[in-house]
Amino acid sequence: MLHLQGYGSSASDSEPEDGKSKVESPPTEPASSADATAHLKPVDSKYSVVKSLEICAAPLVVPMGQSEVSRALAPTINEVNYNPRYEELFAPVAGPENPFLTQQMKAQKNMLTGFVENAHISDFQFENQRKTFHSYGYAMDPSVDGKGTAPEEGPSYVGHLQAAYDTDGATVFESAKAKANAGEKRKRVKNDDPEDVEGFLGPWGKYEDEETVARPSEKERAEIEEMMAKKHRRHKVKEDKPIEEKSILHIKDAFDYQGRSFLHPPHDVGVNLRKAGAPDRCFLPKAHIHTWTGHTKGISAIRWFPVSAHLLLSCSMDARVKLWEVYNERRCVRTYSGHRQAVRDVSFNNKGERFISAGYDRYLKLWDTETGDVISRFNSRKIPFCVKFHPDFNKQHLFVAGTSDKKIICWDTRTGEVVQEYDRHLGAVNTITFVDENRRFVTTSDDKSLRVWEWDIPVDMKYIADPTMHSMPAVTLAPNGKWLACQSLDNKIVIFSAINRFKMNRKKTFTGHMVSGYACNLDFSPDMSYLVSGDGDGKCYIWDWKTTKLYKKWQAHDNVCIATLWHPHEASKLVTAGWDGVIKYWD
């Protein structure tokens, strides 16, 4: 400070550059005493340099930390591009609070369902509590560690508290309660004397307090009777009143001038309907020539009149069966009404004078085709899924039906009795096909198997069930009797040989259509050059039999095309039926 004062005084003694007169300095004391006390004297305010050197004992300073720019981190961000400080990470959220948040929404979360904290628990204890909760309905409260609760309060549980307190919180690895007589074992009646042959017991003696009672007590008997009565009531099929069975004739000229009915094949159609041979060569149909309408719901099956095929029989989900003309005016000839529920299948006998219908009302009914009368009724208390007359002329009084309870039942129409049961399948029976000159028949089922039976022998002679096989709900025999075409539910048609070993022909597989979930019936052309099938989208597909090449497909119906039939005497005529309730004729 002394030097600074001297600097100021010396500076003032020097002559200024502008030539002005210098200012006279006031008189000073001797240097020795004046220098020693110079810092105690007040500074003269007229000196500008000294004035600027005045010291402030309490200056205005900015507090530490406020000069830095504060950075805020939003709680919702997932990535931080710098290394933030602790105060920035845990700073309160800036801005006004949302007044509409619920208490649950305000709660702190580090995952979607809440706030999770790390806890130290062994894997065994965790599994122990989890299995205990699954088995008994209670577990230790994981939010209480036992430190904050008083010892006399005991552990805390979640779940079924009463069960926890009754069993004293026993886990699945502990016994709930010690037995009252844990130290005492039940005593057995002993007789270890080997000389006593009749009364020797060894280690197999009964307990002393054991009671062996074969009969139930009065209370137990009442409970058993009540349970059995409920079971019988549950499985009892309600016997409905017999429905009125009737048929309606829709044509006026049911008989011709010679007294022949509509069952007699016509002569004036340009085709010999009585010959047994097939056309020399068949062709692909190209045009839609007729539509039969009359059913109000989807059609289940269609069948040609035997040999001549001048009539067509159809059954539908509207519980009716209808007979149609194929030639001339193509009218609906007769309607047969006798089922309460949908009709699943129909089958003509060899002459066509009778046919049998199988309905979901668990009845099989034998009809007279010409008069429309019901001749017989058959009921096995199960739903029949397929029905077929025996093709031999000396066995026309027998027919077989595949039912929903895994059986094939053979009935005699003369007596109305069941004459044979074939019970080997593990699922509902879907098809019955006679092969090998009618000495055998082949059945398919929901159990994804194919079984071959000798007629009248209730044990299958051949069982085919490959792990790659699917259920086959529709089967057709080739006209030459050598092959079986099976509609498989993996959208394929697989071929089995119908003679000798019944082996699958893996080289012949027809694909391209979609039948998964539908029992679409298929058919061969009479000369065996084509194979035709419908599919679930309403299309009709035709393949070449030799090359398995898809020749043609077209949209035949608005809904599932459930059945296709090639006319046995026409070279290029085809009938299709669908779930849209119509039958279409193609040429």
DALIN-V111853 format. One record per backbone hydrogen bond with DSSP energy under -0.5 kcal/mol. CO is the residue of the C=O (numbers start at 1). NH is the residue of the N-H. E is the energy in kcal/mol with one decimal. If there is no record, write none. Layout:
co->(CO CO)
nh->(NH NH)
e->(E E)
This chain:
co->(1 2 3 4 5 6 7 8 9 10 16 30 31 32 33 35 37 37 38 44 46 47 48 50 51 55 59 63 63 68 72 74 82 85 86 88 88 97 98 102 103 111 114 114 114 119 122 123 124 125 126 127 128 129 130 131 132 132 132 133 137 139 140 141 143 150 150 151 156 158 159 160 161 162 163 164 167 171 179 181 183 187 188 191 191 192 193 195 196 201 202 206 207 210 211 212 217 218 219 220 221 222 223 224 225 226 227 228 229 230 231 232 236 238 243 244 246 248 248 252 254 256 260 261 267 271 272 287 287 290 291 292 295 298 301 303 305 306 310 310 311 312 313 314 315 315 316 316 319 319 320 321 322 323 323 324 327 331 331 333 333 334 335 335 336 336 337 342 342 345 347 353 353 354 355 356 357 358 358 359 359 362 363 364 365 365 366 366 367 367 368 373 373 376 378 383 386 388 392 393 395 397 398 399 400 401 402 402 403 403 406 407 407 408 409 409 410 410 411 411 412 417 417 420 421 422 422 428 431 433 435 435 436 439 440 441 442 443 444 444 445 445 449 450 451 452 452 453 454 456 459 462 463 464 466 471 471 474 476 478 482 483 484 484 485 486 486 487 488 488 491 492 492 493 494 495 496 499 499 503 504 505 505 507 508 509 510 513 513 514 515 518 519 521 523 525 529 530 531 532 533 535 535 538 538 539 540 541 542 542 543 544 549 549 552 554 554 560 560 562 563 565 571 573 574 575 576 577 577 578 578 581 581 582 583 584 585 585 586)
nh->(5 6 7 8 9 10 11 12 13 14 19 34 35 36 37 38 40 41 41 47 48 51 52 53 54 57 61 66 67 70 74 77 84 89 90 73 91 99 101 106 107 114 110 111 116 121 126 127 128 129 130 131 132 133 134 135 136 137 138 137 160 158 142 144 145 153 154 154 141 139 161 164 165 166 167 169 170 174 182 184 185 208 190 201 202 194 196 197 200 204 205 189 210 212 213 214 221 222 223 224 225 226 227 228 229 230 231 232 233 234 235 236 238 240 245 246 337 250 335 254 262 259 256 264 270 273 275 289 587 585 293 583 294 317 315 313 309 308 326 327 305 324 303 322 300 301 319 343 338 339 316 336 314 333 334 312 330 325 333 250 251 323 248 337 321 338 246 344 360 358 356 369 370 349 367 347 365 344 345 362 384 380 359 378 357 367 375 376 355 369 372 368 375 366 364 404 402 400 395 396 398 413 390 411 388 409 385 386 406 429 425 403 409 422 401 411 419 420 399 413 416 412 419 410 423 408 424 446 444 442 439 440 439 455 435 453 433 451 430 431 448 472 445 464 443 461 462 441 457 458 454 452 465 450 469 473 489 487 485 481 498 478 486 496 476 488 494 474 491 492 512 488 494 510 486 505 484 501 502 497 506 495 508 509 495 511 493 512 515 536 518 520 521 534 532 528 545 525 543 523 541 538 561 556 557 535 554 533 551 552 531 548 544 551 542 540 556 562 579 521 577 575 283 567 586 565 584 562 563 299 581 294 295 578 292 576 289 290 574)
e->(-2.7 -2.7 -2.6 -2.1 -2.6 -3.1 -1.8 -1.9 -1.5 -1.3 -1.2 -2.6 -1.9 -0.8 -1.1 -0.6 -1.3 -0.6 -0.8 -1.1 -0.7 -1.9 -1.7 -1.0 -1.2 -0.6 -0.7 -1.2 -0.5 -0.5 -0.5 -1.2 -1.0 -2.0 -2.1 -0.6 -0.8 -0.6 -1.1 -1.9 -0.9 -0.8 -1.6 -1.3 -0.5 -0.8 -2.2 -2.5 -2.5 -2.4 -2.4 -2.7 -1.9 -2.4 -2.1 -2.3 -3.3 -0.9 -0.6 -0.8 -3.0 -2.5 -0.6 -1.1 -0.5 -1.0 -0.7 -0.6 -2.5 -1.7 -1.4 -1.7 -2.5 -2.3 -2.0 -3.0 -0.8 -1.6 -1.3 -0.7 -0.5 -2.8 -0.6 -2.2 -1.5 -0.8 -1.0 -1.6 -1.0 -1.6 -0.7 -3.3 -1.1 -0.5 -0.8 -0.5 -2.9 -2.1 -2.0 -2.4 -2.4 -2.2 -2.3 -2.6 -2.2 -2.0 -2.1 -2.5 -2.3 -2.1 -1.9 -0.9 -0.5 -1.0 -0.7 -0.6 -3.1 -0.6 -2.2 -1.3 -0.6 -1.8 -2.2 -1.6 -0.5 -1.1 -0.6 -0.6 -3.0 -3.0 -0.6 -2.1 -0.5 -3.0 -2.3 -3.1 -1.4 -2.7 -2.2 -0.6 -2.1 -2.9 -2.7 -2.7 -2.6 -1.2 -1.0 -2.2 -0.7 -0.8 -1.7 -3.6 -2.6 -2.8 -1.1 -2.3 -1.9 -3.0 -0.7 -2.7 -0.7 -2.5 -2.3 -0.5 -2.3 -0.5 -2.8 -0.5 -3.0 -2.8 -2.3 -2.6 -0.6 -2.1 -3.2 -1.7 -2.3 -2.8 -1.4 -1.2 -0.6 -0.6 -2.1 -2.9 -2.4 -0.6 -3.3 -1.0 -1.5 -0.7 -2.4 -2.6 -0.6 -2.6 -3.0 -1.5 -1.9 -2.7 -1.1 -0.8 -1.7 -3.1 -2.2 -2.7 -2.4 -2.6 -3.2 -1.3 -0.8 -1.9 -0.7 -2.6 -0.5 -2.9 -2.1 -0.5 -2.5 -1.2 -1.6 -0.6 -2.8 -2.1 -0.5 -3.0 -0.7 -2.0 -0.6 -2.1 -1.1 -3.5 -0.5 -1.7 -1.6 -2.3 -2.4 -2.7 -2.5 -2.4 -2.6 -1.2 -1.1 -0.6 -1.2 -3.2 -2.6 -2.1 -1.5 -2.0 -2.0 -0.5 -0.5 -2.4 -0.5 -2.6 -1.8 -0.5 -1.9 -3.2 -2.9 -1.8 -3.0 -2.7 -0.6 -2.5 -2.3 -0.8 -2.2 -0.7 -0.7 -1.2 -0.6 -2.6 -0.5 -2.1 -3.0 -3.3 -3.1 -0.5 -1.4 -2.2 -1.0 -0.5 -1.0 -0.8 -0.7 -0.6 -1.8 -0.5 -0.6 -3.6 -2.5 -1.2 -0.6 -0.8 -2.9 -2.2 -2.3 -2.1 -2.9 -2.3 -3.2 -1.5 -2.3 -1.8 -2.5 -1.1 -1.6 -2.2 -2.3 -1.8 -2.1 -1.7 -2.8 -0.6 -2.6 -2.6 -0.8 -1.1 -2.4 -2.8 -2.4 -3.1 -1.7 -2.3 -3.1 -2.7 -2.8 -0.9 -1.8 -1.7 -1.4 -0.5 -0.7 -1.6 -3.4 -2.4 -2.4 -1.4 -2.3)
